[in-house]
Amino acid sequence: MSLKPLSSLPKKSLKIKRALLSVSDKSGIPELAKTLHEAGVEIVSTGGTAKTIRDAEIPVTDVSEITGFPEYLDGRVKTLHPKVHGGILARTSHQPDNEELKELGISPFELVVVNLYPFKKVVKDEEINAATATENIDIGGPTMVRAAAKNFAHVSILTNPDQYEEFQEELSSNKEISYSSRLKFARKAFEHTADY
């Protein structure tokens, strides 16, 4: 199959309709979810993040409802699924992608919020054993982060609670997220996964 890139990336502001939140550090998540809900955004989430959102009395859909699979292998597999990654990687300005999504029953995401298991922090503990250390190597998280960052023309990616306030202010003020903000967040996302 030959690569069919878009002739140019769309540089328009992006309306956020659907968001995927899956974070290790849940700081600021209730506030972010509240802003998203007030903006009419559908929120999809995983495990502990979904619980945090639900505890704040904000509607949330579990990712397992989207994938048709429960989280399994002690949570090792949650988001590694075509209905998640197709939704993140779809170029929604490209009609063939939209047609394929429709055929496959996949809805796109315009926002992905992910921060990774604290591997560096965990392995600083001299008492840590290899089994515990390896359970803190994130697989699905970096995959989602890199997918969203790659598709920054169509998706906004947040990887740090420090970014939430700026994002919320822009969304509340403009009802959209600018191309320049998405590009900036994508750069930070690639730095985040490279450092990880």
N, CA, C and O of each residue as an XYZ file, in Angstrom:
784
protein
N       0.846     -1.190      0.000
C       0.000      0.000      0.000
C       0.879      1.237      0.000
O       1.780      1.356      0.830
N       0.629      2.161     -0.921
C       1.467      3.359     -1.003
C       0.959      4.429     -0.038
O      -0.238      4.526      0.232
N       1.886      5.220      0.469
C       1.559      6.309      1.375
C       0.902      7.425      0.585
O       1.421      7.851     -0.447
N      -0.248      7.904      1.070
C      -0.956      8.996      0.402
C      -1.039     10.176      1.356
O      -2.073     10.381      1.991
N       0.042     10.964      1.469
C       0.002     12.086      2.400
C      -0.915     13.184      1.907
O      -1.180     13.295      0.709
N      -1.399     13.994      2.832
C      -2.172     15.164      2.432
C      -1.219     16.133      1.752
O      -0.036     16.185      2.092
N      -1.728     16.905      0.790
C      -0.854     17.846      0.085
C      -0.331     18.919      1.033
O       0.776     19.424      0.850
N      -1.121     19.267      2.043
C      -0.643     20.179      3.093
C      -1.481     19.942      4.341
O      -2.620     19.484      4.256
N      -0.911     20.255      5.495
C      -1.645     20.063      6.738
C      -2.655     21.191      6.923
O      -2.323     22.356      6.702
N      -3.880     20.863      7.325
C      -4.847     21.924      7.602
C      -4.415     22.709      8.836
O      -4.069     22.123      9.862
N      -4.437     24.042      8.733
C      -3.939     24.874      9.835
C      -5.057     25.635     10.537
O      -4.830     26.681     11.145
N      -6.270     25.089     10.441
C      -7.426     25.742     11.053
C      -7.502     25.407     12.551
O      -6.897     24.451     13.037
N      -8.271     26.239     13.249
C      -8.582     25.922     14.641
C      -9.463     24.678     14.669
O     -10.157     24.369     13.701
N      -9.423     23.974     15.794
C     -10.084     22.672     15.912
C     -11.166     22.717     16.976
O     -10.911     23.109     18.115
N     -12.373     22.315     16.606
C     -13.451     22.165     17.581
C     -13.285     20.805     18.250
O     -13.134     19.787     17.575
N     -13.312     20.797     19.568
C     -13.146     19.551     20.327
C     -14.525     18.947     20.584
O     -15.350     19.542     21.276
N     -14.772     17.750     20.017
C     -16.063     17.095     20.199
C     -15.956     15.841     21.067
O     -16.905     15.449     21.747
N     -14.761     15.220     21.023
C     -14.595     13.934     21.723
C     -13.176     13.864     22.275
O     -12.213     14.163     21.569
N     -13.052     13.468     23.534
C     -11.753     13.447     24.205
C     -11.509     12.106     24.859
O     -12.430     11.458     25.356
N     -10.237     11.698     24.849
C      -9.800     10.477     25.525
C      -8.842     10.872     26.639
O      -7.790     11.455     26.377
N      -9.201     10.557     27.886
C      -8.380     10.894     29.044
C      -7.924      9.614     29.719
O      -8.747      8.784     30.105
N      -6.597      9.446     29.867
C      -6.031      8.258     30.505
C      -4.705      8.655     31.126
O      -3.678      8.689     30.448
N      -4.730      8.957     32.427
C      -3.548      9.547     33.056
C      -3.113      8.784     34.299
O      -3.925      8.192     35.010
N      -1.803      8.818     34.537
C      -1.249      8.291     35.774
C      -1.392      9.347     36.878
O      -1.873      9.053     37.973
N      -0.967     10.577     36.576
C      -1.094     11.712     37.500
C      -2.453     12.368     37.253
O      -2.674     12.981     36.208
N      -3.358     12.234     38.224
C      -4.725     12.715     38.035
C      -4.931     14.157     38.493
O      -6.068     14.621     38.585
N      -3.844     14.866     38.780
C      -3.943     16.282     39.166
C      -4.674     17.058     38.084
O      -4.357     16.943     36.900
N      -5.658     17.852     38.502
C      -6.356     18.738     37.576
C      -7.364     18.071     36.663
O      -8.011     18.746     35.863
N      -7.512     16.751     36.766
C      -8.425     16.042     35.865
C      -9.900     16.410     36.108
O     -10.628     16.610     35.136
N     -10.370     16.508     37.361
C     -11.777     16.902     37.541
C     -12.088     18.260     36.915
O     -13.136     18.444     36.295
N     -11.159     19.217     37.087
C     -11.371     20.563     36.545
C     -11.373     20.543     35.006
O     -12.209     21.178     34.364
N     -10.422     19.803     34.440
C     -10.355     19.692     32.986
C     -11.617     19.023     32.449
O     -12.205     19.487     31.472
N     -12.030     17.936     33.088
C     -13.231     17.212     32.648
C     -14.470     18.105     32.750
O     -15.350     18.042     31.892
N     -14.539     18.922     33.777
C     -15.678     19.846     33.934
C     -15.719     20.839     32.780
O     -16.782     21.088     32.212
N     -14.561     21.410     32.428
C     -14.499     22.349     31.302
C     -14.926     21.661     30.013
O     -15.684     22.224     29.222
N     -14.436     20.437     29.802
C     -14.795     19.692     28.593
C     -16.298     19.415     28.552
O     -16.946     19.600     27.522
N     -16.836     18.975     29.671
C     -18.270     18.671     29.743
C     -19.099     19.921     29.458
O     -20.081     19.863     28.718
N     -18.706     21.041     30.042
C     -19.437     22.306     29.831
C     -19.361     22.755     28.371
O     -20.245     23.462     27.888
N     -18.295     22.340     27.670
C     -18.141     22.681     26.248
C     -18.843     21.667     25.341
O     -18.768     21.765     24.116
N     -19.527     20.691     25.953
C     -20.275     19.705     25.168
C     -19.428     18.585     24.598
O     -19.827     17.923     23.639
N     -18.240     18.367     25.195
C     -17.309     17.340     24.705
C     -17.677     15.989     25.316
O     -17.923     15.890     26.518
N     -17.711     14.948     24.478
C     -17.900     13.576     24.970
C     -16.574     13.105     25.547
O     -15.542     13.198     24.882
N     -16.590     12.596     26.784
C     -15.366     12.152     27.453
C     -15.338     10.630     27.516
O     -16.278      9.990     27.988
N     -14.229     10.067     27.026
C     -13.969      8.623     27.099
C     -12.740      8.462     27.983
O     -11.799      9.250     27.885
N     -12.739      7.446     28.847
C     -11.619      7.326     29.771
C     -11.385      5.876     30.186
O     -12.158      4.976     29.858
N     -10.286      5.684     30.923
C      -9.884      4.357     31.389
C      -9.870      4.302     32.910
O      -9.697      5.322     33.578
N     -10.054      3.098     33.450
C      -9.886      2.757     34.857
C      -9.990      3.858     35.881
O     -11.056      4.434     36.098
N      -8.841      4.147     36.522
C      -8.786      5.120     37.615
C      -9.121      6.531     37.169
O      -9.683      7.307     37.943
N      -8.787      6.874     35.938
C      -9.111      8.214     35.429
C     -10.624      8.355     35.297
O     -11.186      9.383     35.673
N     -11.280      7.336     34.768
C     -12.746      7.357     34.638
C     -13.394      7.478     36.009
O     -14.383      8.193     36.170
N     -12.840      6.779     37.001
C     -13.387      6.852     38.366
C     -13.266      8.270     38.920
O     -14.199      8.785     39.537
N     -12.102      8.901     38.693
C     -11.885     10.277     39.166
C     -12.909     11.218     38.535
O     -13.442     12.099     39.209
N     -13.179     11.036     37.262
C     -14.142     11.884     36.553
C     -15.558     11.611     37.065
O     -16.334     12.537     37.304
N     -15.877     10.339     37.229
C     -17.204      9.947     37.721
C     -17.424     10.464     39.143
O     -18.519     10.909     39.487
N     -16.373     10.402     39.967
C     -16.479     10.894     41.352
C     -16.752     12.394     41.391
O     -17.309     12.902     42.364
N     -16.355     13.107     40.326
C     -16.629     14.548     40.221
C     -18.009     14.799     39.591
O     -18.365     15.934     39.272
N     -18.785     13.696     39.418
C     -20.148     13.751     38.890
C     -20.203     14.316     37.471
O     -21.099     15.084     37.121
N     -19.220     13.914     36.670
C     -19.151     14.313     35.264
C     -19.350     13.057     34.420
O     -18.712     12.039     34.688
N     -20.217     13.100     33.410
C     -20.456     11.910     32.584
C     -19.191     11.469     31.847
O     -18.453     12.292     31.306
N     -18.959     10.168     31.838
C     -17.778      9.606     31.174
C     -18.128      8.214     30.643
O     -18.878      7.466     31.270
N     -17.572      7.887     29.480
C     -17.749      6.560     28.889
C     -16.457      5.780     29.082
O     -15.375      6.278     28.770
N     -16.566      4.558     29.595
C     -15.376      3.722     29.752
C     -14.862      3.287     28.388
O     -15.646      2.974     27.492
N     -13.543      3.269     28.234
C     -12.953      2.874     26.951
C     -13.379      1.457     26.563
O     -13.467      1.140     25.376
N     -13.643      0.608     27.554
C     -14.076     -0.765     27.261
C     -15.418     -0.794     26.524
O     -15.692     -1.733     25.776
N     -16.257      0.231     26.732
C     -17.522      0.320     25.987
C     -17.263      0.628     24.510
O     -18.038      0.231     23.639
N     -16.179      1.332     24.243
C     -15.813      1.692     22.870
C     -15.174      0.486     22.167
O     -15.494      0.182     21.018
N     -14.268     -0.189     22.877
C     -13.514     -1.285     22.258
C     -14.286     -2.601     22.237
O     -14.038     -3.460     21.392
N     -15.231     -2.753     23.181
C     -15.932     -4.031     23.307
C     -15.124     -5.061     24.076
O     -15.499     -6.233     24.136
N     -13.996     -4.620     24.676
C     -13.141     -5.502     25.475
C     -12.958     -4.906     26.857
O     -12.826     -3.689     26.986
N     -12.946     -5.736     27.900
C     -12.612     -5.202     29.222
C     -11.108     -4.926     29.298
O     -10.327     -5.457     28.508
N     -10.716     -4.087     30.263
C      -9.283     -3.973     30.560
C      -8.859     -5.342     31.080
O      -9.556     -5.940     31.899
N      -7.717     -5.839     30.606
C      -7.314     -7.176     31.056
C      -5.810     -7.266     31.243
O      -5.083     -6.299     31.011
N      -5.347     -8.453     31.670
C      -3.944     -8.688     32.060
C      -3.509     -7.679     33.122
O      -2.479     -7.018     32.990
N      -4.327     -7.575     34.187
C      -4.060     -6.636     35.282
C      -3.894     -5.202     34.778
O      -3.065     -4.449     35.290
N      -4.688     -4.834     33.774
C      -4.642     -3.467     33.261
C      -3.552     -3.218     32.237
O      -3.399     -2.092     31.766
N      -2.783     -4.253     31.880
C      -1.731     -4.060     30.870
C      -2.318     -3.709     29.507
O      -1.690     -3.004     28.718
N      -3.525     -4.204     29.234
C      -4.160     -3.908     27.944
C      -5.469     -3.163     28.200
O      -6.417     -3.702     28.770
N      -5.487     -1.905     27.759
C      -6.679     -1.064     27.902
C      -7.006     -0.349     26.592
O      -8.137     -0.398     26.107
N      -6.008      0.306     26.036
C      -6.247      1.210     24.902
C      -5.630      0.727     23.599
O      -5.789      1.375     22.564
N      -4.922     -0.408     23.632
C      -4.287     -0.920     22.419
C      -5.352     -1.596     21.549
O      -5.514     -2.815     21.577
N      -6.071     -0.778     20.778
C      -7.211     -1.274     20.023
C      -7.456     -0.357     18.819
O      -7.276      0.855     18.933
N      -7.864     -0.910     17.665
C      -8.108     -0.086     16.475
C      -9.167      1.004     16.675
O      -9.084      2.063     16.054
N     -10.159      0.756     17.536
C     -11.199      1.783     17.738
C     -10.648      2.979     18.510
O     -11.187      4.082     18.419
N      -9.587      2.764     19.262
C      -8.911      3.875     19.946
C      -7.944      4.552     18.980
O      -8.009      5.764     18.773
N      -7.056      3.770     18.398
C      -5.996      4.375     17.575
C      -6.493      4.871     16.226
O      -5.944      5.827     15.678
N      -7.529      4.232     15.683
C      -8.151      4.772     14.478
C      -8.763      6.136     14.756
O      -8.680      7.047     13.932
N      -9.382      6.268     15.934
C      -9.974      7.545     16.339
C      -8.944      8.630     16.558
O      -9.232      9.807     16.345
N      -7.735      8.251     16.985
C      -6.669      9.231     17.218
C      -5.954      9.596     15.920
O      -5.625     10.761     15.699
N      -5.713      8.612     15.069
C      -4.869      8.825     13.885
C      -5.634      9.288     12.639
O      -5.011      9.638     11.637
N      -6.938      9.295     12.682
C      -7.722      9.686     11.504
C      -7.471     11.145     11.130
O      -7.504     12.037     11.978
N      -7.221     11.363      9.848
C      -7.057     12.729      9.312
C      -8.447     13.192      8.881
O      -8.880     12.932      7.758
N      -9.132     13.872      9.777
C     -10.544     14.185      9.544
C     -10.761     15.255      8.482
O     -11.903     15.526      8.109
N      -9.693     15.867      7.990
C      -9.821     16.793      6.860
C      -9.692     16.038      5.528
O      -9.808     16.633      4.456
N      -9.456     14.740      5.606
C      -9.190     13.891      4.442
C     -10.387     12.951      4.271
O     -10.551     12.012      5.050
N     -11.218     13.196      3.261
C     -12.484     12.478      3.119
C     -12.345     10.959      3.100
O     -13.172     10.275      3.703
N     -11.317     10.396      2.422
C     -11.179      8.930      2.458
C     -11.040      8.374      3.883
O     -11.543      7.288      4.172
N     -10.360      9.113      4.776
C     -10.256      8.668      6.175
C     -11.632      8.660      6.835
O     -11.978      7.724      7.556
N     -12.416      9.715      6.582
C     -13.753      9.787      7.179
C     -14.645      8.650      6.683
O     -15.421      8.077      7.447
N     -14.524      8.335      5.399
C     -15.322      7.238      4.841
C     -14.936      5.901      5.471
O     -15.786      5.059      5.759
N     -13.613      5.729      5.678
C     -13.141      4.484      6.294
C     -13.616      4.378      7.746
O     -14.040      3.311      8.190
N     -13.541      5.490      8.480
C     -14.031      5.496      9.860
C     -15.499      5.080      9.900
O     -15.905      4.266     10.730
N     -16.286      5.652      8.992
C     -17.718      5.342      8.956
C     -17.945      3.857      8.687
O     -18.761      3.217      9.350
N     -17.220      3.318      7.716
C     -17.315      1.883      7.391
C     -17.002      1.009      8.597
O     -17.653     -0.012      8.821
N     -15.995      1.417      9.374
C     -15.512      0.614     10.501
C     -16.218      0.928     11.821
O     -15.965      0.272     12.831
N     -17.095      1.921     11.815
C     -17.812      2.282     13.038
C     -16.917      2.910     14.086
O     -17.065      2.636     15.277
N     -15.979      3.761     13.647
C     -15.031      4.414     14.561
C     -15.313      5.914     14.582
O     -15.496      6.531     13.533
N     -15.349      6.497     15.784
C     -15.513      7.947     15.928
C     -14.163      8.575     16.252
O     -13.398      8.021     17.041
N     -13.859      9.732     15.648
C     -12.561     10.364     15.904
C     -12.475     11.034     17.280
O     -13.489     11.400     17.874
N     -11.263     11.180     17.759
C     -10.962     11.985     18.946
C     -10.278     13.266     18.484
O      -9.432     13.231     17.591
N     -10.641     14.396     19.087
C      -9.946     15.653     18.816
C      -9.027     16.046     19.964
O      -8.249     16.992     19.842
N      -9.112     15.324     21.076
C      -8.256     15.604     22.236
C      -7.843     14.295     22.876
O      -8.665     13.404     23.088
N      -6.551     14.187     23.184
C      -6.013     13.062     23.949
C      -5.242     13.646     25.117
O      -4.389     14.516     24.939
N      -5.548     13.161     26.323
C      -4.870     13.622     27.541
C      -4.247     12.402     28.202
O      -4.958     11.548     28.734
N      -2.929     12.318     28.170
C      -2.211     11.151     28.690
C      -0.939     11.611     29.370
O      -0.177     12.391     28.799
N      -0.701     11.137     30.587
C       0.655     11.195     31.136
C       1.014      9.791     31.605
O       0.139      8.974     31.889
N       2.291      9.530     31.679
C       2.774      8.143     31.731
C       3.063      7.658     33.143
O       3.262      8.452     34.063
N       3.083      6.324     33.297
C       3.449      5.718     34.571
C       4.781      6.310     35.032
O       5.661      6.556     34.207
N       4.940      6.541     36.330
C       6.138      7.244     36.829
C       7.365      6.338     36.938
O       7.875      6.119     38.037
N       7.834      5.818     35.826
C       8.929      4.851     35.826
C      10.187      5.410     36.505
O      10.782      4.747     37.355
N      10.588      6.627     36.129
C      11.815      7.215     36.700
C      11.727      7.326     38.226
O      12.683      7.024     38.940
N      10.575      7.759     38.701
C      10.376      7.927     40.145
C      10.433      6.573     40.856
O      11.052      6.439     41.911
N       9.784      5.583     40.266
C       9.720      4.247     40.868
C      11.113      3.629     40.979
O      11.453      3.058     42.015
N      11.924      3.737     39.919
C      13.228      3.059     39.933
C      14.279      3.795     40.775
O      15.382      3.283     40.965
N      13.947      4.981     41.275
C      14.866      5.669     42.201
C      14.907      4.971     43.559
O      15.872      5.104     44.312
N      13.851      4.233     43.852
C      13.785      3.485     45.118
C      14.756      2.303     45.040
O      14.580      1.403     44.219
N      15.772      2.311     45.893
C      16.798      1.256     45.854
C      16.252     -0.113     46.238
O      16.860     -1.140     45.935
N      15.105     -0.121     46.904
C      14.492     -1.386     47.326
C      13.619     -2.011     46.234
O      13.118     -3.123     46.403
N      13.438     -1.310     45.134
C      12.516     -1.777     44.087
C      13.028     -3.063     43.450
O      14.229     -3.220     43.227
N      12.112     -3.980     43.161
C      12.528     -5.203     42.458
C      12.188     -5.076     40.969
O      11.412     -4.211     40.563
N      12.776     -5.940     40.189
C      12.622     -5.861     38.729
C      11.166     -6.025     38.300
O      10.715     -5.362     37.366
N      10.434     -6.902     38.974
C       9.034     -7.143     38.593
C       8.199     -5.868     38.752
O       7.417     -5.510     37.871
N       8.378     -5.194     39.889
C       7.635     -3.957     40.130
C       8.076     -2.868     39.164
O       7.247     -2.127     38.636
N       9.378     -2.771     38.934
C       9.902     -1.753     38.004
C       9.310     -1.941     36.610
O       8.886     -0.974     35.978
N       9.282     -3.180     36.132
C       8.796     -3.403     34.763
C       7.297     -3.132     34.637
O       6.832     -2.761     33.559
N       6.534     -3.311     35.716
C       5.103     -2.999     35.654
C       4.869     -1.501     35.506
O       3.767     -1.077     35.158
N       5.891     -0.700     35.767
C       5.781      0.751     35.616
C       6.348      1.252     34.288
O       6.587      2.448     34.120
N       6.560      0.338     33.353
C       6.917      0.731     31.987
C       5.605      0.842     31.210
O       4.907     -0.148     30.989
N       5.295      2.054     30.808
C       4.036      2.320     30.116
C       4.161      1.941     28.638
O       5.148      2.282     27.985
N       3.166      1.243     28.122
C       3.144      0.834     26.707
C       2.039      1.581     25.957
O       2.309      2.266     24.971
N       0.814      1.450     26.418
C      -0.310      2.104     25.747
C      -0.213      3.615     25.777
O      -0.578      4.285     24.811
N       0.281      4.160     26.891
C       0.386      5.619     27.033
C       1.263      6.262     25.969
O       0.801      7.145     25.246
N       2.543      5.832     25.854
C       3.395      6.432     24.814
C       2.835      6.226     23.408
O       3.021      7.075     22.536
N       2.154      5.106     23.184
C       1.569      4.850     21.868
C       0.503      5.888     21.551
O       0.469      6.428     20.446
N      -0.370      6.169     22.519
C      -1.403      7.188     22.309
C      -0.805      8.579     22.166
O      -1.235      9.365     21.323
N       0.192      8.877     22.999
C       0.825     10.200     22.945
C       1.440     10.435     21.569
O       1.221     11.482     20.959
N       2.201      9.473     21.086
C       2.880      9.641     19.794
C       1.874      9.670     18.637
O       2.064     10.406     17.669
N       0.812      8.875     18.736
C      -0.221      8.884     17.690
C      -0.887     10.258     17.618
O      -1.061     10.817     16.535
N      -1.257     10.796     18.783
C      -1.920     12.105     18.808
C      -0.975     13.209     18.355
O      -1.379     14.110     17.620
N       0.288     13.146     18.791
C       1.261     14.168     18.394
C       1.527     14.114     16.893
O       1.663     15.152     16.245
N       1.602     12.907     16.346
C       1.782     12.761     14.893
C       0.628     13.426     14.143
O       0.826     14.026     13.087
N      -0.575     13.313     14.699
C      -1.783     13.811     14.033
C      -2.216     15.168     14.599
O      -3.409     15.463     14.658
N      -1.241     16.000     15.017
C      -1.555     17.264     15.686
C      -2.414     18.199     14.827
O      -3.086     19.080     15.363
N      -2.399     18.018     13.502
C      -3.241     18.857     12.647
C      -4.729     18.604     12.921
O      -5.576     19.454     12.645
N      -5.031     17.414     13.472
C      -6.431     17.034     13.697
C      -6.739     16.694     15.157
O      -7.895     16.462     15.511
N      -5.696     16.664     16.009
C      -5.865     16.234     17.405
C      -4.995     17.110     18.303
O      -3.868     17.457     17.949
N      -5.532     17.459     19.460
C      -4.726     18.167     20.466
C      -4.276     17.141     21.499
O      -5.064     16.291     21.914
N      -3.009     17.216     21.920
C      -2.449     16.260     22.889
C      -1.925     17.009     24.109
O      -1.131     17.940     23.983
N      -2.373     16.598     25.282
C      -1.888     17.166     26.547
C      -1.192     16.061     27.329
O      -1.744     14.975     27.511
N       0.033     16.346     27.794
C       0.818     15.321     28.492
C       1.226     15.735     29.900
O       1.914     14.984     30.592
N       0.810     16.923     30.330
C       1.240     17.421     31.642
C       0.129     18.265     32.253
O      -0.439     19.115     31.567
N      -0.197     18.050     33.537
C      -1.222     18.877     34.174
C      -0.935     20.378     34.078
O      -1.861     21.186     34.135
N       0.331     20.754     33.933
C       0.686     22.173     33.791
C       0.085     22.793     32.526
O      -0.010     24.017     32.429
N      -0.318     21.974     31.564
C      -0.877     22.478     30.302
C      -2.389     22.698     30.368
O      -2.954     23.378     29.511
N      -3.045     22.130     31.377
C      -4.498     22.117     31.393
C      -5.102     23.519     31.447
O      -6.051     23.820     30.723
N      -4.545     24.376     32.311
C      -5.136     25.708     32.484
C      -5.126     26.490     31.168
O      -6.133     27.085     30.785
N      -3.992     26.483     30.486
C      -3.879     27.177     29.200
C      -4.895     26.619     28.197
O      -5.571     27.372     27.497
N      -4.989     25.277     28.140
C      -5.933     24.629     27.228
C      -7.367     25.028     27.568
O      -8.147     25.384     26.684
N      -7.710     24.965     28.859
C      -9.063     25.291     29.301
C      -9.429     26.737     28.969
O     -10.547     27.020     28.538
N      -8.479     27.642     29.174
C      -8.735     29.054     28.884
C      -9.011     29.257     27.401
O      -9.936     29.979     27.028
N      -8.199     28.611     26.550
C      -8.389     28.757     25.106
C      -9.715     28.142     24.666
O     -10.436     28.728     23.858
N     -10.034     26.970     25.192
C     -11.286     26.308     24.823
C     -12.484     27.135     25.285
O     -13.448     27.303     24.537
N     -12.430     27.650     26.509
C     -13.545     28.437     27.045
C     -13.715     29.748     26.287
O     -14.839     30.186     26.042
N     -12.596     30.377     25.914
C     -12.661     31.676     25.229
C     -13.054     31.539     23.767
O     -13.891     32.292     23.270
N     -12.444     30.570     23.075
C     -12.581     30.499     21.613
C     -13.464     29.364     21.126
O     -13.817     29.316     19.948
N     -13.825     28.448     22.021
C     -14.598     27.245     21.662
C     -13.821     26.314     20.732
O     -14.371     25.327     20.244
N     -12.550     26.622     20.486
C     -11.689     25.828     19.600
C     -10.254     25.927     20.100
O      -9.932     26.763     20.944
N      -9.385     25.046     19.557
C      -7.953     25.080     19.879
C      -7.197     25.385     18.590
O      -7.405     24.730     17.568
N      -6.330     26.372     18.646
C      -5.625     26.841     17.451
C      -4.581     25.830     16.984
O      -4.119     24.978     17.743
N      -4.233     25.955     15.716
C      -3.167     25.135     15.126
C      -1.855     25.348     15.877
O      -1.140     24.388     16.162
N      -1.534     26.610     16.201
C      -0.252     26.898     16.868
C      -0.199     26.248     18.251
O       0.856     25.766     18.664
N      -1.318     26.231     18.965
C      -1.351     25.565     20.282
C      -1.165     24.068     20.115
O      -0.422     23.446     20.874
N      -1.834     23.482     19.125
C      -1.714     22.034     18.905
C      -0.284     21.653     18.538
O       0.225     20.627     18.988
N       0.359     22.480     17.720
C       1.751     22.226     17.332
C       2.661     22.295     18.555
O       3.549     21.460     18.725
N       2.436     23.291     19.398
C       3.242     23.438     20.616
C       3.051     22.234     21.545
O       4.022     21.693     22.075
N       1.804     21.822     21.736
C       1.532     20.660     22.592
C       2.142     19.382     22.008
O       2.621     18.528     22.754
N       2.127     19.249     20.680
C       2.708     18.066     20.019
C       4.211     18.009     20.246
O       4.763     16.939     20.502
N       4.872     19.150     20.153
C       6.323     19.194     20.403
C       6.633     18.714     21.822
O       7.549     17.923     22.047
N       5.832     19.222     22.775
C       6.025     18.807     24.178
C       5.771     17.317     24.342
O       6.450     16.648     25.121
N       4.799     16.800     23.611
C       4.468     15.367     23.695
C       5.628     14.508     23.201
O       5.977     13.507     23.826
N       6.220     14.906     22.076
C       7.371     14.138     21.561
C       8.555     14.226     22.526
O       9.273     13.245     22.717
N       8.759     15.393     23.132
C       9.828     15.537     24.145
C       9.548     14.603     25.328
O      10.452     13.953     25.855
N       8.281     14.553     25.728
C       7.860     13.726     26.873
C       8.171     12.253     26.624
O       8.743     11.583     27.484
N       7.792     11.746     25.443
C       8.036     10.328     25.157
C       9.516     10.048     24.915
O      10.003      8.973     25.266
N      10.240     10.998     24.322
C      11.692     10.813     24.096
C      12.406     10.718     25.437
O      13.285      9.875     25.613
N      12.040     11.567     26.376
C      12.655     11.547     27.713
C      12.289     10.260     28.446
O      13.111      9.693     29.166
N      11.056      9.804     28.262
C      10.576      8.606     28.951
C      11.356      7.382     28.523
O      11.088      6.280     29.002
